[in-house]
């Protein structure tokens, strides 16, 4: 790929695809981490006196319809404050954008456009027509073959990777291609089905593969234990058995919890009880790992030279079911090795336990992070590689 840092941007019209899809509540930004992550790229282009046009999506509006609740106006306002200069929001940009060197404008939510998600050629060409250089910097959407991520790169005069995208890919390569051993992966979440390809991809590579949340319940069932009323996927129990066996044959391990925290119902004020994994009653729900298991997982994390983390190991939003995720998080933070984390819930846990500065690399992408863990190429990256050969 061509890299933005290798190009001369002076007086050029530079279209930068960023991931500014920030969480919102009542029209206000509740977490501007993704905006902060994009700032170095924007400032680098500004330092070369480029004319900057930013493009991003926000939420999941109905394609082809303007919806004020998904407007990027709050993002434009936050950028204006952070950059200490006016960042205009442009709604009608299809016939061109008036932006001078040293200025920054933001196009309105690209998902308002009917052709964005279908990678419509006309829309891609319109975006490409706005710029002299296209910069793909949105790792969080690199797994989507959309008009603003792959299509525009095909038709722009020059297309390159931005610093944030390069940073993400470099960290992933370090963590996955030549990892220091022992290597630990933590994959949590509600369903095995959502992360089945990730588990298959990692099971032969890592020394220990910890599964958490609803995923763990399916594996506990596969190991022959009762799980009561716990969330699990009956049709994937045999798949879980096969993964356990595959790990064993490779000399690796998917550890099964020794003890668990259960409750009679899934509620924020539910009474929590610690039980041995072989003592779960028919009316119990497993909502966290127990203290013995948490201590073991934390120990494994501390010993690891490489840690890949995606997903909590319990219902950490409820205090009485958060201890497992907290101890694991602290173990990862205390590891002297290379640690990388991605996914919304994972980032929320990292913020909750205040360990941001103890994780080697925190990814801005959820779906893209998982796709790389699955061993699949990212369409936006593939497109950049292809156009670099022109």
C-alpha positions as CSV (number, residue, x, y, z in Angstrom):
1,X,0.0,0.0,0.0
2,X,0.9,3.6,-0.4
3,X,1.1,5.4,2.9
4,X,-0.1,9.0,3.5
5,X,3.1,9.8,5.3
6,X,5.1,9.1,2.1
7,X,3.1,11.6,0.0
8,X,3.3,15.4,-0.4
9,X,-0.1,16.8,0.6
10,X,0.7,20.5,0.2
11,X,-2.2,22.4,-1.4
12,X,-3.9,19.1,-2.3
13,X,-7.5,18.2,-1.8
14,X,-7.3,15.3,0.6
15,X,-10.4,13.2,1.3
16,X,-9.9,11.2,4.5
17,X,-12.3,8.3,5.5
18,X,-12.3,8.2,9.3
19,X,-14.4,6.2,11.7
20,X,-16.1,8.9,13.7
21,X,-19.0,6.6,14.6
22,X,-19.2,7.8,18.3
23,X,-21.8,6.8,20.9
24,X,-24.5,9.4,21.3
25,X,-27.2,10.0,23.9
26,X,-29.8,12.8,23.6
27,X,-27.8,14.4,20.8
28,X,-24.6,14.5,22.8
29,X,-21.4,12.6,22.3
30,X,-20.8,10.2,25.3
31,X,-17.3,9.0,24.3
32,X,-15.1,10.8,21.8
33,X,-12.3,8.2,21.7
34,X,-12.7,7.6,17.9
35,X,-12.5,11.3,17.2
36,X,-9.3,11.5,19.4
37,X,-7.8,8.6,17.5
38,X,-8.4,10.4,14.2
39,X,-6.8,13.7,15.3
40,X,-3.2,12.8,14.6
41,X,-4.0,12.0,10.9
42,X,-6.0,15.2,10.5
43,X,-3.3,17.3,12.1
44,X,-0.6,15.7,10.0
45,X,-2.5,16.7,6.8
46,X,-3.1,20.2,8.2
47,X,0.6,20.6,8.9
48,X,1.2,20.3,5.2
49,X,-1.5,22.8,4.4
50,X,-3.8,20.3,2.7
51,X,-7.5,21.1,2.0
52,X,-9.2,18.4,4.0
53,X,-12.5,16.7,3.4
54,X,-13.5,14.2,6.1
55,X,-16.1,11.4,5.5
56,X,-17.6,9.1,8.0
57,X,-20.8,7.3,9.0
58,X,-22.7,7.5,12.3
59,X,-25.1,4.7,13.4
60,X,-27.4,2.8,11.2
61,X,-29.8,5.3,9.5
62,X,-32.2,4.2,6.7
63,X,-30.3,4.4,3.4
64,X,-31.4,7.2,1.2
65,X,-33.1,9.2,4.0
66,X,-31.9,12.2,6.1
67,X,-32.5,11.6,9.8
68,X,-31.4,14.4,12.2
69,X,-30.7,12.0,15.0
70,X,-27.9,10.5,12.9
71,X,-26.4,13.8,11.8
72,X,-22.7,14.3,12.2
73,X,-23.2,17.9,13.4
74,X,-22.2,17.1,17.0
75,X,-19.0,15.5,15.6
76,X,-18.2,18.6,13.5
77,X,-18.7,20.8,16.6
78,X,-16.4,18.5,18.6
79,X,-13.7,18.6,15.9
80,X,-14.0,22.4,15.7
81,X,-13.2,22.5,19.4
82,X,-10.4,20.0,19.3
83,X,-8.7,21.5,16.3
84,X,-9.3,25.0,17.4
85,X,-10.7,26.0,14.0
86,X,-14.1,25.9,12.3
87,X,-15.1,22.5,10.8
88,X,-18.2,23.0,8.6
89,X,-20.7,20.2,8.1
90,X,-21.5,19.8,4.3
91,X,-24.8,18.3,3.4
92,X,-24.9,18.9,-0.4
93,X,-21.5,18.0,-1.6
94,X,-22.3,15.9,-4.7
95,X,-21.4,18.7,-7.2
96,X,-18.2,19.6,-5.4
97,X,-16.9,21.1,-2.1
98,X,-15.4,24.5,-1.6
99,X,-12.5,23.9,0.8
100,X,-9.2,25.8,0.8
101,X,-5.7,24.7,1.9
102,X,-5.6,24.7,5.7
103,X,-9.3,24.2,6.1
104,X,-11.3,21.1,7.3
105,X,-14.8,20.2,6.3
106,X,-16.9,17.2,7.2
107,X,-19.4,15.6,4.9
108,X,-22.8,14.7,6.3
109,X,-23.3,11.0,7.4
110,X,-22.3,9.0,4.3
111,X,-24.9,6.3,5.2
112,X,-27.6,8.8,4.3
113,X,-26.5,8.0,0.8
114,X,-28.5,5.1,-0.8
115,X,-25.4,3.7,-2.6
116,X,-23.0,3.7,0.3
117,X,-23.5,0.1,1.6
118,X,-24.0,-1.3,-1.9
119,X,-20.7,0.2,-3.0
120,X,-22.5,2.1,-5.8
121,X,-20.1,3.1,-8.6
122,X,-21.7,6.5,-9.2
123,X,-21.4,7.4,-5.5
124,X,-17.8,6.1,-5.4
125,X,-16.9,8.2,-8.4
126,X,-18.6,11.3,-6.9
127,X,-16.5,10.9,-3.7
128,X,-13.3,10.3,-5.8
129,X,-14.1,13.5,-7.8
130,X,-13.8,15.6,-4.6
131,X,-10.1,14.9,-4.1
132,X,-6.6,14.7,-5.4
133,X,-5.7,12.1,-2.8
134,X,-7.9,9.6,-0.9
135,X,-6.8,8.5,2.5
136,X,-8.3,5.4,4.0
137,X,-7.8,5.8,7.8
138,X,-10.9,4.0,9.2
139,X,-9.8,0.6,10.4
140,X,-13.2,0.2,12.1
141,X,-14.9,0.1,8.7
142,X,-12.1,-1.6,6.7
143,X,-14.0,-4.9,6.7
144,X,-16.9,-3.2,4.8
145,X,-16.7,-3.0,1.0
146,X,-18.6,0.3,0.9
147,X,-18.4,3.2,-1.5
148,X,-16.5,5.4,1.0
149,X,-14.1,2.6,2.0
150,X,-13.2,0.6,-1.2
151,X,-15.1,2.1,-4.1
152,X,-13.6,5.6,-3.8
153,X,-10.1,4.1,-3.6
154,X,-10.7,2.5,-7.0
155,X,-11.4,5.8,-8.7
156,X,-9.4,8.4,-6.8
157,X,-6.3,9.8,-8.6
158,X,-4.2,8.5,-5.6
159,X,-5.3,6.2,-2.8
160,X,-3.3,5.5,0.3
161,X,-3.5,4.2,3.9
162,X,-3.6,6.7,6.7
163,X,-1.4,6.6,9.9
164,X,-4.2,5.2,12.1
165,X,-4.9,2.3,9.7
166,X,-1.2,1.5,9.3
167,X,-0.8,1.6,13.1
168,X,-3.7,-0.9,13.6
169,X,-2.4,-3.3,10.9
170,X,1.1,-3.1,12.3
171,X,-0.1,-4.0,15.8
172,X,-2.2,-6.9,14.5
173,X,0.7,-8.3,12.6
174,X,2.9,-8.1,15.7
175,X,0.2,-9.9,17.8
176,X,-0.8,-12.6,15.3
177,X,1.9,-13.3,12.6
178,X,5.0,-13.7,14.8
179,X,3.7,-13.6,18.4
180,X,6.0,-14.1,21.4
181,X,5.1,-17.2,23.3
182,X,3.3,-18.2,25.4
183,X,0.3,-16.7,23.7
184,X,-3.1,-16.2,25.3
185,X,-6.4,-15.3,23.6
186,X,-9.5,-14.3,25.5
187,X,-12.7,-14.5,23.4
188,X,-15.9,-13.6,25.2
189,X,-19.4,-12.8,24.1
190,X,-23.0,-14.1,24.2
191,X,-22.8,-16.6,21.3
192,X,-20.3,-19.1,19.9
193,X,-21.9,-18.7,16.5
194,X,-20.8,-15.0,16.3
195,X,-17.2,-15.9,17.0
196,X,-16.9,-19.5,15.7
197,X,-14.5,-18.6,12.9
198,X,-12.3,-16.7,15.3
199,X,-12.2,-19.7,17.7
200,X,-11.3,-22.0,14.8
201,X,-8.6,-19.6,13.6
202,X,-7.0,-19.2,17.0
203,X,-7.3,-22.6,18.5
204,X,-4.2,-24.0,16.7
205,X,-2.1,-20.8,17.2
206,X,-2.5,-20.0,20.9
207,X,-1.2,-21.8,24.0
208,X,-4.3,-21.0,26.0
209,X,-7.7,-20.0,24.6
210,X,-10.0,-18.6,27.3
211,X,-13.7,-18.5,26.4
212,X,-16.1,-16.2,28.4
213,X,-19.7,-15.2,28.8
214,X,-22.4,-17.2,27.0
215,X,-19.7,-18.7,24.8
216,X,-18.1,-20.4,27.9
217,X,-21.5,-21.9,28.9
218,X,-21.6,-23.8,25.6
219,X,-18.1,-25.2,26.3
220,X,-19.0,-26.0,29.9
221,X,-21.9,-28.0,28.6
222,X,-19.6,-29.7,26.0
223,X,-17.3,-30.7,28.9
224,X,-20.2,-32.7,30.4
225,X,-21.4,-30.3,33.1
226,X,-24.9,-29.1,33.8
227,X,-25.5,-25.4,33.1
228,X,-29.1,-25.0,34.4
229,X,-30.9,-22.0,32.7
230,X,-27.7,-20.4,31.4
231,X,-27.5,-18.9,28.0
232,X,-25.9,-21.3,25.5
233,X,-26.2,-22.8,22.0
234,X,-27.3,-26.4,22.0
235,X,-26.6,-26.9,18.3
236,X,-23.0,-25.9,18.8
237,X,-22.1,-28.2,21.7
238,X,-20.6,-30.8,19.4
239,X,-18.6,-28.0,17.7
240,X,-17.3,-26.9,21.1
241,X,-16.3,-30.5,21.9
242,X,-14.3,-30.6,18.6
243,X,-12.6,-27.3,19.4
244,X,-11.6,-28.6,22.8
245,X,-10.1,-31.8,21.2
246,X,-8.4,-29.7,18.4
247,X,-6.7,-27.6,21.1
248,X,-5.6,-30.7,23.0
249,X,-4.2,-32.3,19.8
250,X,-2.2,-29.2,19.1
251,X,-0.7,-29.2,22.6
252,X,-2.8,-26.2,23.6
253,X,-5.8,-25.8,25.9
254,X,-9.3,-24.3,26.2
255,X,-9.6,-24.2,30.0
256,X,-13.0,-25.0,31.4
257,X,-14.1,-22.9,34.5
258,X,-13.5,-24.7,37.8
259,X,-16.1,-22.5,39.6
260,X,-18.8,-20.1,38.5
261,X,-21.0,-17.3,39.8
262,X,-24.7,-18.1,39.4
263,X,-28.1,-16.4,40.1
264,X,-31.7,-17.3,39.8
265,X,-32.4,-14.5,37.3
266,X,-30.7,-12.1,35.0
267,X,-31.2,-8.8,36.9
268,X,-28.9,-6.0,38.2
269,X,-30.0,-6.8,41.8
270,X,-29.9,-10.6,41.5
271,X,-28.4,-12.5,44.4
272,X,-25.0,-13.9,43.3
273,X,-23.7,-17.3,44.6
274,X,-20.4,-19.0,43.9
275,X,-20.6,-22.7,43.0
276,X,-18.3,-25.4,41.8
277,X,-18.9,-26.0,38.1
278,X,-20.1,-29.5,38.9
279,X,-22.7,-28.2,41.4
280,X,-24.8,-26.0,39.1
281,X,-28.6,-26.5,39.8
282,X,-31.3,-26.8,37.2
283,X,-32.6,-23.3,38.0
284,X,-29.2,-21.6,38.1
285,X,-27.9,-19.1,35.5
286,X,-24.1,-18.8,35.1
287,X,-23.3,-15.1,34.9
288,X,-19.6,-15.0,35.7
289,X,-16.5,-17.1,36.4
290,X,-15.8,-17.9,40.1
291,X,-12.8,-16.7,42.2
292,X,-10.6,-19.8,41.6
293,X,-11.1,-19.6,37.9
294,X,-10.6,-15.9,37.8
295,X,-7.3,-16.3,39.7
296,X,-6.1,-18.9,37.3
297,X,-7.1,-16.8,34.2
298,X,-5.3,-13.8,35.7
299,X,-2.2,-15.9,36.3
300,X,-2.3,-17.2,32.7
301,X,-2.6,-13.5,31.5
302,X,0.4,-12.4,33.7
303,X,2.6,-15.2,32.3
304,X,1.7,-14.6,28.7
305,X,4.1,-12.8,26.3
306,X,1.3,-12.1,23.9
307,X,-2.4,-11.5,24.8
308,X,-5.3,-11.0,22.4
309,X,-8.5,-9.9,24.1
310,X,-12.0,-9.6,22.7
311,X,-15.0,-9.8,25.0
312,X,-15.6,-10.0,28.8
313,X,-15.9,-13.2,30.7
314,X,-19.0,-12.3,32.6
315,X,-21.9,-9.8,32.9
316,X,-19.5,-7.1,34.1
317,X,-22.1,-4.4,33.8
318,X,-23.6,-5.8,37.1
319,X,-21.2,-5.4,40.0
320,X,-21.8,-8.8,41.5
321,X,-20.9,-10.5,38.2
322,X,-17.9,-8.3,37.3
323,X,-15.2,-9.7,39.4
324,X,-14.0,-12.3,36.9
325,X,-13.6,-9.7,34.1
326,X,-11.9,-7.3,36.5
327,X,-9.3,-9.9,37.7
328,X,-8.6,-11.0,34.2
329,X,-8.3,-7.3,33.0
330,X,-5.8,-6.7,35.9
331,X,-3.9,-9.8,35.0
332,X,-3.6,-8.6,31.3
333,X,-2.5,-5.2,32.6
334,X,0.2,-6.8,34.7
335,X,1.6,-8.9,31.8
336,X,5.0,-7.8,30.7
337,X,4.3,-8.9,27.1
338,X,2.4,-7.4,24.2
339,X,-1.3,-7.1,24.7
340,X,-4.0,-6.0,22.2
341,X,-7.7,-5.5,22.7
342,X,-10.7,-4.7,20.5
343,X,-14.5,-4.6,20.5
344,X,-17.0,-2.4,22.2
345,X,-17.5,-4.4,25.4
346,X,-13.8,-4.9,25.8
347,X,-13.1,-1.2,25.5
348,X,-15.8,-0.5,28.1
349,X,-14.2,-3.0,30.5
350,X,-10.8,-1.4,30.0
351,X,-12.2,2.0,30.7
352,X,-14.1,0.7,33.7
353,X,-11.0,-0.7,35.4
354,X,-8.8,2.1,34.3
355,X,-6.1,0.1,32.6
356,X,-6.0,2.0,29.3
357,X,-2.3,2.8,29.7
358,X,-1.4,-0.8,30.6
359,X,-2.7,-2.4,27.3
360,X,-0.1,-2.3,24.5
361,X,-2.6,-1.6,21.8
362,X,-6.3,-0.8,21.9
363,X,-8.0,-1.2,18.5
364,X,-10.6,1.2,17.3
365,X,-12.4,-1.6,15.4
366,X,-14.8,-4.3,16.5
367,X,-15.9,-6.1,13.4
368,X,-12.6,-5.4,11.6
369,X,-10.6,-6.6,14.6
370,X,-12.6,-9.9,14.6
371,X,-12.2,-10.4,10.8
372,X,-8.4,-10.1,11.2
373,X,-8.5,-12.6,14.1
374,X,-10.5,-14.9,11.7
375,X,-7.6,-14.7,9.3
376,X,-9.7,-13.0,6.6
377,X,-8.5,-10.1,4.4
378,X,-10.0,-6.6,4.9
379,X,-11.6,-5.4,1.6
380,X,-10.5,-1.8,2.1
381,X,-6.9,-2.9,2.6
382,X,-7.0,-5.3,-0.4
383,X,-8.3,-2.4,-2.5
384,X,-5.4,-0.2,-1.4
385,X,-2.9,-2.9,-2.3
386,X,-4.5,-3.3,-5.7
387,X,-4.5,0.4,-6.6
388,X,-0.9,0.8,-5.4
389,X,0.1,-1.2,-8.4
390,X,-1.3,1.3,-10.9
